Amino acid sequence: VTDEQLVAGFVETLYQALTYEFKSLPVSDEAPVSASAEFSYPADSHYSQLCSRRMQEEQQQQQQQPTQLSINCVLGRILSVQLLDRLGIDGTLSHYNRLVKFLQDNDTAWDCSKGSLKDFVESLQAPLSVIQSAQHYEAYLTSLVAKDCSVMLTLAPSRLPASELPDSVAHAKDPVSGRGLLMNLAIVDLDPKPFDKIRLNYKEDLEALRGFDATAAKNHRQD
């Protein structure tokens, strides 16, 4: 077996693992991730009513082009949470600023230990515009978790060919030998993001943009 074949086999095995369709419960209305053991995710640390019916409809309209990823595979599940950020950092910043002003005016603050941001501002009798901003901003914070998460994969060789392993056993196929590879997947680094995370992200984006502009200008002068 050549080095090229080993690398190609590893990439193929990794792809099989990340796109493997686990037997999990359907996605609930309360969160974009399943509560089953295969997809452990502390969604309640962000907010329980993550996707209202209106937000779900908007997300479905945005995702008219199929991703070809099943919601029951790891990559599909991660992507579904990443796509909760429908506005981008520029579009979300105005919602953050509106929330900051509202919380300051009410001499209070929010963090994930207080539960849903939307429920929190509603308890303070916030106007509809602030409640909507809370929905958008919570979706943004939750999407950041999926963008920063890590996937841990453990593989163990099976004595049986992959074709003889039952569907109840999560497995991949060794592309070289054809034997089954028992696998265990875990999504980790799922700590909730702090309320002011967007400030750091915005600063980093500006620095990256300045760096890109400086490099482009330098290359232009050299040409």
PEVEN-V520193 format. One record per pair of residues at least 4 apart in sequence whose C-alpha atoms are under 7 Angstrom apart, sorted by the first residue. I is the first residue (numbers start at 1). J is the second residue. Records with the same first field share a line. If there is no record, write none. Layout:
I=J, J
This chain:
1=5, 6
2=6
3=7
4=8
5=9
6=10
7=11
8=12
9=13, 175, 176
10=14
11=15
12=16
13=17, 172, 173, 174
14=18
15=19
16=20, 172
17=172
18=73, 74, 75
19=73, 74, 75
20=73
21=70, 72, 73
22=72, 73
24=36, 38, 72
25=34, 36
26=34
27=32, 33, 34
28=32, 34
29=51
30=48, 49, 50, 51
31=43, 48, 49, 50, 51
32=80, 81
33=77
34=39
35=39, 40
36=40
43=47, 48
44=48
45=112, 113, 115, 192
46=112, 115, 116, 142, 192
47=115, 116, 117
48=116
50=139
51=55, 56
52=56
53=57
54=58
55=59
56=60
57=61
58=62
59=63
60=64
69=76
70=76
71=76, 77
72=76, 77
73=77
74=78
75=79
76=80
77=81
78=82, 146
79=83
80=84
81=143, 146
82=143, 144, 146, 147
83=143
84=139, 140, 143
85=139, 140, 143
87=91, 92
88=92
89=93, 202
92=96, 137
93=97
94=98
95=99, 133, 137
96=100, 137
97=101
98=102, 130
99=103, 130, 133, 134
100=104
101=105
102=106
103=107, 108, 109
104=108
110=114
111=194, 195
116=120
117=121, 134, 138
118=122, 131, 134, 135
119=123
120=124
121=125, 126, 131
122=126, 131
126=130, 131
127=131
128=132
129=133
130=134
131=135
132=136
133=137
134=138
135=139
136=140
137=141
138=142
139=143
140=144
141=145, 193
142=146
143=147
144=148
145=149, 190, 191, 192, 193
149=187, 188, 189, 190
150=187, 188, 189
151=186, 187, 188
152=185, 186, 187
153=183, 184, 185, 186
154=183, 184, 185
155=181, 182, 183, 184
156=181, 182, 183
157=180, 181, 182
158=179, 180, 181, 182
160=164, 165, 179, 180
161=165, 178, 179, 180
162=172, 173, 178, 179, 180
165=169
170=182, 183
171=180, 181, 182, 183
172=180, 181, 182
173=178, 179, 180, 181
174=178, 179, 180, 181
193=197
197=201
198=202
199=203
200=204
201=205
202=206
203=207
204=208
205=209
206=210
207=211
208=212
209=213
210=214
211=215
212=216
213=217
214=218
215=219
216=220
217=221
218=222
219=223
